[in-house]
């Protein structure tokens, strides 16, 4: 008698059909693409699934990869992207790099040249194992259609296990047309290491001795429940909690235990230096949050260190910790929530003062120019609901949405820790597709926006009512900041010439409006929130308003004075 599995295996399908069926088996509901002749068979197979599977057609492969990466952040499942060979793959590499540095699960499928012409530098041929090897967890090429379920299963398990990250699979175009009989297998599982009782006992012992503890949350693999559990642990022990760079949605920023964002915040940096116990939960403390690796001594910090991470290879990689805990975030948070408090902690005043430092950081001097971005940030805190998703890319403009907006819920901050420009708009599109019921606000700069502004076409095509706040100062602000610090007043290569962004938005079929004074922003923003259409609000700010804390002139003057005394 034939088994059910063997009966399924007898069904003959094209490789492309096996691929699409396997993706559906693993729970994929959407993919982002720019079409290419190298994977036409996949598009043909997706035609039969068009009512149950969303295929989001984009305008540039950079946008495709960013959307897949952001979709993974929004859903907790691997983001799926399809691009064509050669130029398509190279364009998409920016999103793979972002997924790697952000520890985001993602699978990039690349149409590849036919097997019969490989290794001859055929049209647009690239060896993707060599190209993507340093920036992906695994790179493979499926040369045998009967092995598609095996490769896809491995891709899902690799992307989701340990420290999460991207996988790249090349698909020779002729392989996709091969007819095979194969079983799709079963859906992937997420293995999650758990902390041991000994791990928790050692953490409890360190807490008993501590006088100035601080917990820093970061990394990926979190869930809403894990964030609730880690919050219960923090509140029960009255611990101050900071979030790593661009991970502020892991802890309620309005909590009296919240300490702020670990990224060039002098008060919080001082707290980290003064601490006698650091609990690094998911956070790798890479270059940005560690102040270029200056906040903690290497290899042995002066503070007692507890490092918790789902990737065993990350434990002890840079810092020698007192307790290394190999655990997934949900598993550790659930166990920590049950840890018995140490009694009346000796650090209550420390925690309260740390939170006061954070509240002080929200108070900003008036911005130079007709638009005060401090008041705009305060308005966003007041008007937006806690479930609102904020996306932003890279640039000085992001400080307003990163440090001066308060995140209340998990999954509401979608942005690249890798510092990739061009991310904000694709990220917003992916977030809205992942959860159409949630408000999505895209905060972008003139430089960031124009790197993927063509994706306005994608947002309009799919009817996505996103609100885009475009902060325009006619320069690459972050680079200008560093230029003024290193070579004050020697401005070269950082100024920009921009279009009328509101008119540009209208040309795509979106609504566009210009804000040139602070008082114009609130009515424009409230109207955009109420409108059921994509809206771009161009906010024209003075170049002097380079950072929330310092004007351009102040940065230049400080650099010039330092040079005089050097």
VMD Tcl script that draws the C-alpha trace (Angstrom):
set ca {
  {0.00 0.00 0.00}
  {1.36 3.41 -0.99}
  {1.97 6.00 1.75}
  {0.37 9.45 1.63}
  {3.84 11.00 1.21}
  {4.67 8.79 -1.78}
  {1.31 9.51 -3.35}
  {2.09 13.23 -3.23}
  {5.54 12.59 -4.67}
  {4.02 11.02 -7.77}
  {2.52 14.33 -8.86}
  {4.69 15.83 -11.58}
  {5.30 19.58 -11.60}
  {7.65 22.10 -13.10}
  {10.45 23.27 -10.84}
  {8.81 26.70 -10.67}
  {5.57 25.12 -9.42}
  {7.46 23.12 -6.80}
  {9.15 26.33 -5.64}
  {5.89 28.27 -5.29}
  {4.11 25.35 -3.58}
  {7.03 24.98 -1.16}
  {6.97 28.67 -0.29}
  {3.25 28.43 0.44}
  {3.89 25.34 2.58}
  {6.33 27.36 4.70}
  {3.77 30.11 5.23}
  {4.89 32.73 2.71}
  {2.02 35.04 1.81}
  {3.81 37.75 -0.15}
  {6.91 38.36 -2.24}
  {8.52 41.50 -3.64}
  {10.03 41.57 -7.10}
  {11.20 43.31 -10.21}
  {10.37 40.88 -13.06}
  {13.11 39.34 -15.17}
  {13.30 36.85 -18.01}
  {15.49 34.58 -15.90}
  {12.60 33.53 -13.67}
  {9.56 33.90 -15.94}
  {8.46 30.38 -15.02}
  {8.07 31.48 -11.38}
  {5.92 34.41 -12.44}
  {3.83 32.00 -14.50}
  {3.39 29.71 -11.52}
  {2.46 32.63 -9.28}
  {-0.25 33.56 -11.81}
  {-2.23 30.52 -10.62}
  {-1.81 31.66 -6.98}
  {-2.58 35.34 -7.57}
  {-5.71 35.28 -5.38}
  {-3.91 33.79 -2.37}
  {-0.36 35.12 -2.70}
  {0.59 38.80 -2.95}
  {3.21 39.59 -5.58}
  {4.33 43.18 -5.07}
  {5.94 44.49 -8.24}
  {8.47 47.25 -7.49}
  {10.46 49.72 -9.57}
  {14.02 48.92 -8.47}
  {15.67 45.87 -6.94}
  {17.03 47.98 -4.07}
  {13.42 48.74 -3.16}
  {12.56 45.03 -3.54}
  {15.24 43.92 -1.09}
  {14.45 46.67 1.42}
  {10.76 45.77 1.30}
  {11.48 42.09 1.87}
  {13.74 42.95 4.80}
  {11.17 45.32 6.31}
  {8.35 42.81 5.75}
  {10.37 40.31 7.79}
  {10.70 42.83 10.61}
  {6.96 43.46 10.51}
  {5.88 39.80 10.40}
  {8.67 37.93 12.18}
  {8.92 35.54 9.19}
  {11.51 35.52 6.40}
  {10.92 38.22 3.80}
  {10.81 36.89 0.24}
  {12.35 38.69 -2.74}
  {12.75 37.75 -6.41}
  {15.17 39.52 -8.75}
  {16.81 38.73 -12.03}
  {20.45 37.88 -12.64}
  {23.40 40.26 -12.88}
  {22.22 43.88 -12.53}
  {19.11 42.79 -10.63}
  {21.16 40.87 -8.10}
  {23.73 43.62 -7.63}
  {20.97 46.19 -7.10}
  {19.41 43.93 -4.47}
  {22.67 43.45 -2.57}
  {22.03 46.55 -0.43}
  {19.03 44.84 1.17}
  {21.00 41.65 1.79}
  {23.69 43.63 3.57}
  {21.03 45.39 5.65}
  {19.42 42.06 6.57}
  {22.81 40.69 7.64}
  {23.73 43.64 9.86}
  {20.18 43.89 11.24}
  {19.93 40.12 11.88}
  {16.78 39.94 9.76}
  {15.53 36.67 8.21}
  {15.20 37.04 4.45}
  {15.42 34.84 1.35}
  {16.54 36.38 -1.92}
  {15.81 34.29 -5.02}
  {17.86 35.23 -8.09}
  {17.12 34.06 -11.61}
  {20.33 32.57 -12.99}
  {21.67 31.73 -16.44}
  {20.83 28.32 -17.87}
  {23.02 25.47 -16.65}
  {24.25 24.69 -20.17}
  {25.97 28.08 -20.48}
  {27.26 28.52 -16.93}
  {30.96 29.16 -16.22}
  {31.34 30.92 -19.61}
  {30.56 34.46 -18.43}
  {27.18 34.16 -20.10}
  {24.88 37.16 -20.36}
  {24.68 38.79 -16.91}
  {26.25 35.74 -15.24}
  {27.65 36.10 -11.71}
  {28.86 33.51 -9.23}
  {26.51 34.38 -6.37}
  {28.30 32.19 -3.86}
  {31.36 34.40 -4.20}
  {29.38 37.64 -4.47}
  {27.07 37.19 -1.48}
  {29.23 34.89 0.63}
  {30.43 37.57 3.10}
  {26.97 39.13 3.57}
  {24.61 36.15 3.81}
  {24.25 33.23 6.21}
  {24.14 30.82 3.29}
  {24.30 31.09 -0.51}
  {23.24 28.21 -2.74}
  {22.22 27.39 -6.29}
  {19.50 24.85 -7.09}
  {20.67 22.88 -10.10}
  {18.31 19.92 -9.58}
  {14.59 20.73 -9.45}
  {13.90 17.64 -7.34}
  {15.96 19.23 -4.54}
  {13.93 22.47 -4.39}
  {12.04 21.45 -1.20}
  {15.34 20.54 0.46}
  {17.00 23.85 -0.44}
  {14.01 26.00 0.49}
  {13.59 24.20 3.81}
  {17.26 24.74 4.57}
  {16.92 28.39 3.58}
  {14.07 28.93 6.05}
  {15.80 27.07 8.86}
  {19.08 28.90 8.27}
  {17.45 32.34 8.09}
  {15.49 31.77 11.32}
  {17.97 29.91 13.50}
  {20.47 31.43 15.94}
  {21.33 34.97 14.92}
  {18.82 35.47 12.12}
  {19.86 36.69 8.72}
  {19.60 36.51 4.92}
  {19.90 33.54 2.59}
  {20.46 33.76 -1.18}
  {19.35 31.07 -3.64}
  {20.13 31.17 -7.37}
  {17.63 29.58 -9.76}
  {18.95 28.56 -13.19}
  {16.18 29.44 -15.63}
  {16.12 26.04 -17.34}
  {15.93 24.22 -13.99}
  {12.64 26.00 -13.29}
  {11.13 24.29 -16.36}
  {12.26 20.77 -15.47}
  {9.38 18.44 -14.58}
  {9.89 16.43 -11.41}
  {7.92 14.34 -8.92}
  {8.83 15.35 -5.37}
  {7.27 15.78 -1.93}
  {7.26 19.33 -0.53}
  {8.01 18.17 3.02}
  {6.67 19.90 6.14}
  {6.75 23.55 7.33}
  {9.95 24.84 8.92}
  {10.40 25.02 12.67}
  {12.27 27.59 14.73}
  {14.68 25.96 17.17}
  {15.09 28.08 20.27}
  {17.75 27.52 22.91}
  {16.60 28.06 26.51}
  {18.48 29.41 29.53}
  {19.38 26.86 32.15}
  {18.51 27.05 35.85}
  {22.21 27.60 36.52}
  {22.21 30.58 34.12}
  {19.34 32.21 36.01}
  {20.90 31.49 39.41}
  {24.14 33.19 38.37}
  {22.19 36.21 37.08}
  {20.29 36.38 40.38}
  {23.59 36.28 42.29}
  {24.98 39.19 40.25}
  {21.81 41.21 40.84}
  {22.14 40.65 44.56}
  {25.60 42.26 44.52}
  {24.73 45.09 42.10}
  {24.25 48.73 43.03}
  {24.07 50.32 39.56}
  {22.66 47.73 37.12}
  {21.46 48.50 33.59}
  {19.77 46.28 31.03}
  {20.27 46.92 27.30}
  {17.87 45.28 24.83}
  {18.62 44.76 21.16}
  {18.91 42.33 18.30}
  {16.18 40.41 16.52}
  {14.01 37.40 17.25}
  {11.76 39.28 19.66}
  {7.98 39.00 19.83}
  {5.26 41.06 21.47}
  {5.01 38.46 24.25}
  {8.77 38.44 24.77}
  {8.71 42.23 25.16}
  {5.91 41.96 27.72}
  {7.87 39.32 29.62}
  {11.12 41.30 29.68}
  {9.14 44.34 30.83}
  {7.71 42.31 33.74}
  {11.25 41.28 34.67}
  {12.47 44.89 34.55}
  {9.55 46.27 36.56}
  {9.70 43.51 39.19}
  {13.40 44.22 39.76}
  {13.09 47.98 39.13}
  {15.85 47.83 36.53}
  {16.66 50.73 34.21}
  {16.30 49.57 30.60}
  {17.96 51.07 27.54}
  {17.46 49.99 23.94}
  {20.21 49.53 21.42}
  {20.51 51.61 18.25}
  {17.18 51.69 16.36}
  {15.57 49.07 18.61}
  {13.55 51.45 20.81}
  {10.27 49.59 20.25}
  {11.48 46.69 22.42}
  {10.50 48.56 25.60}
  {7.79 51.11 26.38}
  {9.54 54.47 26.19}
  {6.99 55.97 28.60}
  {7.81 53.45 31.33}
  {9.52 54.86 34.45}
  {12.16 52.18 33.88}
  {13.09 53.42 30.40}
  {16.62 54.84 30.13}
  {16.79 55.83 26.45}
  {18.50 54.99 23.20}
  {22.13 53.82 23.32}
  {23.53 56.01 20.56}
  {25.57 59.15 21.24}
  {23.45 60.17 24.24}
  {26.02 61.60 26.71}
  {23.91 61.09 29.84}
  {23.21 57.46 29.04}
  {26.81 56.86 28.01}
  {27.85 58.08 31.45}
  {25.36 55.72 33.09}
  {26.82 52.80 31.15}
  {30.33 53.74 32.25}
  {29.18 54.09 35.89}
  {27.22 50.83 35.92}
  {28.48 47.83 37.87}
  {26.29 45.26 36.07}
  {25.22 45.26 32.42}
  {22.64 42.80 31.14}
  {23.03 42.70 27.34}
  {19.89 40.92 26.19}
  {20.03 40.34 22.45}
  {22.22 43.41 22.01}
  {25.63 42.86 20.37}
  {26.91 46.32 21.39}
  {28.43 46.90 17.96}
  {30.19 50.04 16.76}
  {27.29 52.52 16.92}
  {25.83 51.74 20.40}
  {29.29 51.20 21.88}
  {30.61 54.57 20.71}
  {33.10 52.93 18.33}
  {33.89 50.32 20.99}
  {34.89 52.89 23.61}
  {32.06 52.54 26.16}
  {33.15 49.11 27.39}
  {36.70 47.92 27.88}
  {37.80 45.15 25.51}
  {38.16 42.31 26.05}
  {37.29 42.50 29.75}
  {34.84 45.28 30.74}
  {35.14 46.71 34.23}
  {31.43 46.04 34.80}
  {30.02 42.61 35.45}
  {28.47 41.47 32.18}
  {25.59 39.14 31.40}
  {25.33 38.47 27.67}
  {22.23 36.77 26.28}
  {22.08 35.93 22.59}
  {20.43 33.30 20.35}
  {23.61 32.93 18.27}
  {26.27 30.93 20.07}
  {28.95 32.46 17.83}
  {28.14 35.93 19.21}
  {28.71 34.99 22.85}
  {32.13 36.20 23.98}
  {32.91 37.41 20.46}
  {34.10 40.85 21.62}
  {33.41 41.16 25.34}
  {34.36 38.61 27.98}
  {31.22 38.27 30.09}
  {30.66 36.87 33.57}
  {27.59 34.94 32.39}
  {27.04 33.82 28.81}
  {23.49 32.69 28.11}
  {22.72 30.94 24.84}
  {18.99 31.56 24.53}
  {16.33 32.88 22.23}
  {14.69 36.13 23.24}
  {11.21 34.66 23.94}
  {12.71 31.81 25.99}
  {14.97 34.05 28.05}
  {12.33 36.73 28.61}
  {9.76 34.18 29.77}
  {12.24 32.67 32.24}
  {13.44 36.08 33.45}
  {9.84 37.15 34.13}
  {9.64 34.32 36.69}
  {12.92 35.20 38.42}
  {12.38 36.02 42.07}
  {13.15 39.71 42.83}
  {16.10 40.37 45.11}
  {13.98 42.18 47.68}
  {14.23 45.94 48.08}
  {16.82 46.73 45.41}
  {19.66 49.07 46.25}
  {19.33 50.85 42.94}
  {15.87 52.45 43.09}
  {17.29 55.97 43.09}
  {19.71 55.00 40.29}
  {16.79 53.81 38.15}
  {14.72 56.92 38.85}
  {17.61 59.25 38.04}
  {18.40 57.33 34.85}
  {14.81 57.80 33.68}
  {14.99 61.50 34.58}
  {18.07 61.77 32.35}
  {16.01 60.33 29.50}
  {13.16 62.78 30.09}
  {15.65 65.64 30.05}
  {16.92 64.47 26.67}
  {13.42 65.00 25.23}
  {13.62 68.72 26.07}
  {15.13 70.50 23.13}
  {16.24 74.05 22.44}
  {14.24 75.92 19.82}
  {15.24 74.99 16.28}
  {16.62 77.75 14.06}
  {14.50 78.58 11.05}
  {10.78 78.81 10.38}
  {10.10 75.11 11.13}
  {10.90 73.89 14.63}
  {11.40 70.14 14.35}
  {11.36 69.81 18.13}
  {7.75 70.98 18.13}
  {7.00 68.64 15.23}
  {8.42 65.69 17.19}
  {6.35 66.70 20.23}
  {3.25 66.79 18.05}
  {3.93 63.28 16.77}
  {4.22 62.04 20.36}
  {0.90 63.66 21.19}
  {-1.14 62.77 18.10}
  {-0.06 59.31 17.03}
  {-1.61 56.16 18.52}
  {0.71 53.61 20.21}
  {0.25 51.05 17.41}
  {1.49 53.47 14.72}
  {4.48 52.14 12.77}
  {7.32 54.59 12.11}
  {9.84 53.85 9.38}
  {12.93 55.85 8.54}
  {16.17 55.44 6.67}
  {19.58 56.94 7.30}
  {20.44 60.56 7.89}
  {20.46 63.22 10.59}
  {16.73 63.73 10.06}
  {16.12 60.33 11.66}
  {17.08 61.66 15.11}
  {13.68 63.34 15.35}
  {11.89 60.02 14.83}
  {14.47 57.92 16.66}
  {15.32 59.75 19.86}
  {12.50 62.24 20.23}
  {9.47 60.12 19.43}
  {8.32 57.67 22.12}
  {7.68 54.09 21.04}
  {5.08 52.24 23.09}
  {4.69 48.86 21.39}
  {6.81 46.15 19.80}
  {6.96 46.24 16.00}
  {6.39 49.97 15.65}
  {9.94 50.95 14.66}
  {11.13 49.65 11.30}
  {14.46 51.05 10.18}
  {17.97 49.86 9.29}
  {20.59 49.53 12.00}
  {23.02 49.20 9.07}
  {22.51 52.88 8.25}
  {21.31 52.24 4.70}
  {19.94 55.26 2.88}
  {16.83 54.81 0.75}
  {15.11 52.51 3.26}
  {12.31 54.67 4.66}
  {9.78 54.54 1.81}
  {10.24 50.84 0.88}
  {10.09 50.03 4.59}
  {6.79 51.88 4.94}
  {5.31 50.09 1.93}
  {6.25 46.69 3.37}
  {4.90 47.59 6.82}
  {1.56 48.66 5.37}
  {1.30 45.50 3.28}
  {2.10 43.37 6.34}
  {-0.62 45.02 8.46}
  {-3.00 47.26 6.46}
  {-4.91 48.23 9.60}
  {-1.99 49.94 11.29}
  {-1.15 53.59 10.58}
  {2.27 53.84 8.93}
  {4.38 57.01 8.99}
  {7.47 57.26 6.81}
  {10.02 59.79 8.10}
  {12.63 60.51 5.47}
  {15.13 63.12 4.34}
  {15.71 64.62 0.93}
  {18.81 62.49 0.36}
  {17.26 59.33 1.78}
  {13.99 59.74 -0.13}
  {15.39 60.27 -3.61}
  {17.39 57.05 -3.45}
  {14.15 55.07 -3.75}
  {11.50 57.69 -4.46}
  {10.35 55.78 -7.55}
  {8.62 53.38 -5.15}
  {5.91 56.04 -4.78}
  {4.62 54.33 -7.90}
  {4.42 51.03 -5.98}
  {2.58 52.62 -3.04}
  {0.06 54.30 -5.34}
  {-0.47 51.17 -7.43}
  {-1.37 49.10 -4.38}
  {-3.45 51.85 -2.76}
  {-1.35 52.22 0.38}
  {-2.37 55.27 2.49}
  {1.05 55.99 3.97}
  {1.97 59.42 5.36}
  {5.45 60.51 4.28}
  {7.15 63.27 6.30}
  {9.98 64.43 4.06}
  {12.47 66.65 5.88}
  {14.23 68.73 3.24}
  {17.39 70.70 4.07}
  {19.03 70.47 0.62}
  {22.08 68.56 1.77}
  {23.41 65.19 2.86}
  {23.02 66.16 6.51}
  {24.96 63.40 8.25}
  {27.95 63.73 5.94}
  {27.83 67.50 6.33}
  {27.91 67.02 10.10}
  {31.07 64.92 9.89}
  {32.54 67.27 7.27}
  {32.08 70.28 9.55}
  {33.63 68.42 12.47}
  {36.66 67.27 10.47}
  {37.10 70.14 8.01}
  {35.02 73.08 9.28}
  {33.72 75.55 6.67}
  {35.26 73.55 3.81}
  {31.93 72.50 2.30}
  {32.27 70.41 -0.82}
  {30.22 67.52 -2.21}
  {27.44 67.58 0.39}
  {24.97 70.16 -0.99}
  {21.93 69.00 -2.97}
  {19.57 70.45 -5.57}
  {16.06 69.13 -5.06}
  {12.77 69.09 -6.95}
  {9.45 70.39 -5.65}
  {8.72 67.22 -3.70}
  {4.99 67.93 -3.34}
  {4.66 68.33 -7.11}
  {6.81 65.23 -7.58}
  {4.42 63.24 -5.35}
  {1.41 64.52 -7.27}
  {2.97 63.35 -10.53}
  {2.70 59.78 -9.21}
  {-0.93 60.24 -8.18}
  {-0.23 60.87 -4.50}
  {-1.19 63.96 -2.53}
  {1.61 66.46 -1.94}
  {1.83 69.42 0.41}
  {4.61 71.81 1.45}
  {5.22 72.97 5.03}
  {7.43 76.04 5.46}
  {6.37 77.16 8.97}
  {5.84 75.18 12.15}
  {2.17 76.12 12.46}
  {1.45 74.66 9.01}
  {2.53 71.18 10.00}
  {-0.26 70.11 12.36}
  {-3.22 70.76 10.03}
  {-1.35 69.18 7.12}
  {-0.42 66.12 9.18}
  {-3.86 65.64 10.74}
  {-5.47 65.89 7.30}
  {-2.99 63.36 5.92}
  {-3.79 60.90 8.73}
  {-7.50 61.20 7.96}
  {-7.07 60.84 4.20}
  {-7.31 57.42 2.58}
  {-4.43 58.00 0.20}
  {-0.67 58.31 0.05}
  {0.42 61.76 1.20}
  {3.86 63.37 1.03}
  {4.43 66.32 3.36}
  {7.58 68.16 2.39}
  {8.92 69.97 5.47}
  {11.45 72.61 4.44}
  {13.90 73.13 7.28}
  {16.82 75.49 7.76}
  {20.28 74.01 7.22}
  {21.25 75.41 10.60}
  {18.89 72.84 12.19}
  {21.41 70.09 11.52}
  {20.90 68.15 14.77}
  {18.38 68.36 17.62}
  {21.08 69.53 20.05}
  {23.47 71.68 17.97}
  {23.15 74.04 15.04}
  {25.44 73.82 12.05}
  {27.22 77.02 13.15}
  {27.77 75.65 16.65}
  {29.26 72.43 15.26}
  {31.56 74.42 12.97}
  {32.64 76.83 15.70}
  {33.43 73.98 18.10}
  {35.54 72.25 15.44}
  {37.40 75.45 14.58}
  {38.15 76.11 18.23}
  {39.39 72.55 18.71}
  {41.65 72.93 15.67}
  {43.10 76.13 17.12}
  {44.09 74.32 20.30}
  {45.31 71.19 18.56}
}
mol new
graphics top color blue
foreach p $ca { graphics top sphere $p radius 0.5 }
foreach p [lrange $ca 0 end-1] q [lrange $ca 1 end] { graphics top cylinder $p $q radius 0.2 }
display resetview
